[in-house]
Structures are given as structure tokens and as C-alpha cells.
Amino acid sequence: MSKDAGLWREKLAPVHGELFGKGAIDPLAPVRIEVIDLATFEALERLKAAGLIQSTMRAARPLFPIEQAPAPPPLSAEERAQAEAHRQQAARRLKMGRLLCEGELLDEGRAALRESAHAFGRALAVEQRLPEPPALDDALLPPLSHAWGESAPLLRRFEAEPATDWREASAALQRMLEPGAAKG
């Protein structure tokens, strides 16, 4: 089903032409149709989550109900404890980083904020059943980068550019560590 994108594109082209053909739309904002298979859609979503591309589509509609993969088994008690320990370490490092930065010890504060992000990345890896990243750079790369959501590009910039304001990274980490924030 999801592999027949070309066939569906051909079948939908006449309908699209009828509804959005010449004279039916604003020529400065044309409505285009693109039919993609599920694998392509998932690849585009991963690239978007990694901050490599931006989506500019106005609407999307699946042609078929998306088949839900069976949910993975819940984390074991040991995995939950390990992820929680990483989250607690991330929260402690975040607090330390904020205090140091606010006290104008920026180098030390930035190091603590990077440690916080790395610990949080390790928690995400446990929750996503991925290998724990050995360094923050690794935690911000696929396949784990999608778990960071919108914070990934900001944290990549914070890690790569020392002149980046520490407050943005601190706020992003705080949001992710708040109770009720999405967990893997």
C-alpha cells in the first residue's frame, strides 16, 4: 500500500487539476500535490527533527490509515531507575550551571550545562532503548536527535559555539526536565 506513491500520484493528478488547475487558484500561492510513501515520510520527519530541513507544507492527509506498530514493552524497573538517575544528574548539573553562569563564572557554568545536557541525553537513550551516547555531540545526532524535539538545534549551537547565550540552553533543558515533560 504505502509503496504505491507513483501510482497514487497519477490517479490523484486529474482530481488535483480539476480543483486547483488554471484559474482556480492564486498563481502566487499555487497548491501542489505530492504523494510520498511511508518510508520517505519517516525519513523527512527525521531530517526535520534533526534541524536539517524545514517543512513548508500547508496540509497533509494520509491516503490509508497508518498502521500502528505494536508498542514496545514498557521499560523494566532497572531501565526506569537508570533513566531517572540520569535525569536527576541532569537536574543537578543544570542547577549548578545556572548558579555558576549567574555568578559570572561562564566557562565553568557552560561546562556544567553541557554535562546536564549529556546526562539528559543518556536518559533519553535509555528511554528510547538506544546505546547511551559517550559525549554530548553524540547525543545530539540521529537516531537520538529526534527525541530532543525542537531543542536539538539550539543545543547543537550551544555545544558548537561558545558565544551562544547560556540562558537559552538552560531554559530548553529546564523545560525538558520539568515533571510531565514527555518521556520516552
N, C-alpha and C positions, 0 to 999 in steps of 0.2 A: 504494500500500500504506500508506504512513505518513500519508496524508491521510484515512484512513477511521476516525478515532478515534471519532466518534459511532456509527458502525455497530458497531464492536467493543465499545463500551461497552454497547450494547443486547444484543449476543449474550452478553456475559460476565455481565450482571446476574443472570440466573437461577442461574448456577453460584455466583456470589458469595452470593446469598441462601440457596442450599442449604447452603453451607459455613459461612457467617458470619451467618445470619439470627437471628431472635429465639430466645433460649435457647441458642444455640450459642457465644456469646462473652461476655466480661465487659462489662457495659454502661458501665463507667467507662473502658474502653480499647477502643472499637469499632474494627473493621477495616473501612476504607473502600476502595473501588476507584476509581481514576481512570485513564482511558485518555487519553493525550495523543499528539499527532503529534510527529514528529522535530523540526520547526521550533520547536514550543513547548518541547520538552525542551531544545534547544540554547539558547533564549532564557533559560530558567530557570537553566541552568548558568552562563551569562554573568552574570546578576544575582547568583547565589550567589558566583561568583568575585570580583565587584566589591564584595562585602560588603553588598549592599543587601537580601538576603533570606537566611534560614537554612532549611535542609532539616530536616524532622522526620519524613520517611518511614522506615518500618522496612525495607521491601523494595521492589525494583523488578525487573521482568522484561520484556525486550523480547518483543513478540509475533512479530517476524520478525528474522532475523539482520540486524544493522546493516550496511548496505553501506559498505565502507571506500572512502573517496575515495582516488584514487591519490596516493601520497606526492609532495610537491613535490620537484623536483630538489634535490640537495644544494647547499649554499652554495658559491659559487665561492671560489677561493683568496683573491681580493680581499675578498670579504664575510667570510670567516673571519678574515682578518688585521684587518679593521676592527673586528669584534666583539671579537676578542682584545685589541686596543689599548684599546677602551672598558673591558673587564674589568680590564685592568692598571691603567688610570687609576682605576677604582673601588676597586681593592685599595689603591692608594697613598693615595687620599683617605680611605679607611676607617682605615688605619693612622694617618694624620695626625690625623684626627678623634678617634680614641681617645686618642692621646697628649695632645692639647690638652684634652680633657674630663677626663682623669685628672689633668692639671696644673691643674685648676680654671679653665681658660680656656674656659668653657662656650659663650659666644657664637661664638668662633672655631671651637671643636670641632663645634658643631652645624652651622655653615656648611660645614665640611669633610665632615661626614656627609651633608648634603643633596647636596653635589657628588658624593659617592660614589654615592648612590642614583640621581642623574641620569645619571651615566656608565654605571651598570649598566642603567638603563632604555634608554639608547641602544644598548647591546649587545643587549638583548632585542629591541629594534625591528629591528635588522639581522638577527638570527637568525629573527625572525618575518616578515621581509620587509615591514615596515611603515615608514612615514616616521619618522625619528628625532625624538623629542619635543624641542621648543625649551626646555622647562623641566620640572622635576620634577613639578609639578602635572599637566602633560600626560601624562607617563609613567605616572601612576597612574590615568588614565582609560581607559575602553574605547576601542578594542579591545585595547590593550596590557595593560590591568589584569589580564586573565586569566593572563598569563604570570608575574605576581608570585606567584600562588598565595595561600597563607594570609598572606603578608607584606604584601599590599596594604593592608588596613585599618590595620594597625599603622603602616606608613609614611605613610599619609594622615594619621593622627592626629599623628605626629611632625612632619610638614610644617605642619599647621594649628595645632597647639597648642604654643607654646614651652615650656610647663611639663612636657611629656611627657619621661619619663626617657630619656636618650640611650642607655642600656645596651641597652634592648630593640631599638631600631632598629639599633644596632651589631651585636648578636647575629644579628638577622634577615639583615642584609647579609652578615655573615661566613658564615652557613650557605649563602646563595645563591652566594657566591663560591668556596666550597670546591671543590677538584678532585672531579670525579664528580657534582657537583650538576647537575641537569637543565639542558641547554642546548637552545635552540630547535631 
